[in-house]
Amino acid sequence: MKHNEAQPCPELETYIHSFWELKGDDSDDQWERIFPDGCPGIIINLGEPCKTDNGLTTMDYGKTYVVGAMTTFKDSFIDRNTHLLGVCLKPAVFSSFYNYAPQNELTNHTFEFDLPYSFDIGKINKAPYAYLNRYFLDRKRSINQSLQSVLNDIHISKGNVSIREISKRNFTTVRQLERLFKTHIGLTPKEYVKIIRFQSVLSMMNDINQKKSLSDIAFECGFYDQAHLTNEIKRHSGLTPAQF
């Protein structure tokens, strides 16, 4: 499997994490697992039909799909004929490009986009990243500023923070945060914080320069104990720490 990433143009850096392309090869014929990161995405299938959402959804050739934020892992089947091109959007920016649906209606699902929102496969095949930059630049509206300081706070703390504390820091209420997250992110604030903390744990576990014990990671990330950490890892990934 070959996976490549490209950065968006500077004008889109606050909206888009990356563009990516995935191609299967002769050694591929298995389910690949994706972990939640709090971000929505857009995918066009440039290859044979591809099963995703743990086999519940099939992405067909030439069609564009919107992928909602995830609360847990999902599996997609990758083989030699798989060819996907995708966009990883940043949290809370979907509404800066689309008048489509509240994000909570997309959570944990992959939906075929309506034709007016779909990518042009002819232009994609000619110059994919140039086309994607132009596509999103033409659609770009102002970013939702009401959530940006909240998201920054959560990321700086690596998810080791309470929602009540976040709301106080940002001069809002827990209830108002819940409404904003539901509409613009598709997750509750509590779910989002847990996902960011899970991603922080993965980074520590994968850091070959600082090999830390699970108990050390649990302490640094604000878990009650190692068992609590193990349960959260399994909840979001379907795997135990040892399986990583």
N, C-alpha and C positions, 0 to 999 in steps of 0.2 A: 504494500500500500504506500502510495506517495502522497504526502500532505505538504502543501506549500501555502505560505501566507504572504500577503502584501499589505502595506499600510495605505490608508486612504490619503488623499491630498490634504494639505494643512488646513484648509477651510472646513474639513469634515472630521478632524481629529477629536473634537469634543463630542461628536455624535457616534462615531463608528470605531470599534476596537480594531477590526481588521477585515480584509477580504481573504477568503481561503478557497483552495481547490483540493479536492480529494480524488485520486484515481486508484482503482484497484489494479492488482497485477496477478500473475499466474499463481502466486503463493497464497492468494486470498480466497477464502471460502468459509467465512465465519462471522459470527455476531460480534460487533464492536460496541463497547459501552461508552456512553457519554455521561459525564457527571454534571450536576446543576451548578451554574455560576451566576444566576440571577439575571441573565441577559436573554433577550429575544433574538431571533435571527430570520433571515430570508434565504431560501435555497432554490436554485434552479437545477433540474436534473438534465444532464447532458449525455447520459448513458442509458443502459437498460433499466427497466423498472427496479426500484430499490425499496425494500421493506424497512420501515422505521416504527417508532413508538411501540417497541417490543413485538413487532409483527402485525400490529393492528391497522397500520396505514401503509399504503403503497404510493411512492412518488413515481409518476410516469414521465417518460421522455418529453422534454420541451416545456414542461409545466413549472410554474413558480409556486413556492409554498412559503407560508409564514409559520414560524416555529415559536410557540409561546415559551415564556420562562418556565423552568422546571423546578419542582419541589423535591424530586428524587431522580435516580438514574434512568436512562432509557437505552435500549439496544437497537442498532441498525445492522442489517445484513450487508456485508461487503464482499463482492467477488470480483473477478477479473474484468467484468463489464461495467463496474460501477464508475461513474464520473459525475461528481457533484461540484457545483460552484456556489459558495455561500457568502453571506455577510453577517458578521457578528456585531449587532448594534449594542450600544451602551444602554444601561438601564434608564428608563423613563424618557427615552427619546423617540420611541415609536410614533407617538402622536405629532412629532415634529415633521414627519414625512407622510403620514397616512391619516385619513379620516375613515377608519375601518371598523374598529370595535374596541370596547374597553379591554385592557390587557387581561383581566381576570377571566374573560370568556375564552382566552387562548391558552391559559396555563396548562402545561403538560400535554399539549396537543399540537399536531401538525395539520394545517388546513391549506387546501389549494386556494391560491389567490384568485380573485376575480380578474378578468382580462385587463381592465384598465390599470391595474396595479402590477401586472406581470412584466417580467423582463423580456426584451426583444432578443430572441435566440440568435437571429442572424447577426445582430450587432455584437452580441456576447461572443460568438465564435470568431469574429474578426479581431476584436481588441477588448477582451473582457474587463480589465481593470480601468481602462480609459472610459469605457461605456458606463461602468458602475459609478465612477466618480461623477460623470456628467449627469447620470440618472438621479443621484441623490442631491447633487448641487441644485438641480432644477426644481426639486421638491422641497428643499430645506426651508423650514420656518424657524422662528425663534424657539430656543430650548426652554423647557419648563424650569424656571429658576427656583420655584418654591421647594423643589426637592433636592436641588444640587448640593446645598450646604448640609442637608441631612445625610445624603449619600456619602459625601466627603467625610463626615464625622464617623460614619459606620466603617468606612474603609480604613481610615487612619487608625481606628481602634482595633482593626482586624476582626470586627464582630464581637469583641469582648466588651459589651456595653449594654445597658438596659434601655428599653424603648422609652421608659419614663424619663430617664436622664437625657436621652437624645431629644425628646420633645421639649424639655426645659431649656436645653442649650439653644434650641432654634426657635424659641418663643412661639410654640404651637402646642396643641394638645394631642394626646395619644389617639383620640377619636378622629381628629383631622388627618393625622398621619395615616391612619388605617384607610380612610377614604382615598387619599392621594395615591397610596401604594396600590390599592385595589384597581384603580383606574389606569394608572400609568406604568405600573410594574407587573401587576398580576399576582403578586404575593402579599402576604401580610408583612408588616414591619418585622415581626418576630421570626417569620420564615426566612426573610431576606438576611437578617442578622445571623441566623444559624448557618445559612449557606456561605456567607462571607467568612465566618469562623471555620467552617469545614474546608474552604479553599486555603485558608491560612495554615491549617493543619497539614493539608497535602503538600504545601510548599515546604514546610519544615521537614516532613517525612522524606521528601525528594531531594533535600539539600545535602549533597554529598560532602560539602565542606564542613558542615556542622551536624554530625550524627548525634541525635538526641534520643533519649529513651522515651517510650510512650508516656511514662509518668511525668517526665520533664515537660513534654509537649502539652499534656493535660493541664499542668499547673500554669504554664505560660499563657495558654489560651482560655483560661477561666473555667475549665470543667471541674466538677466536684472531685472526680478521681479518674483513674485509668479505665474503669468499667464504663463510666459515663461517656468518655471519649470514644471507646470502642463501639458503643451503641449508636452514637451519632455518625460515626464513619460508616457503619453498616447500613444505617437508615438512608444515607445519601448516596452510597455507592453500591450497596448490595454485597460488599466484600468486608472481610475482617482485615485488621491492620496487617496480619501475617500474609494475607493474599496479595498485598501490594509489593 
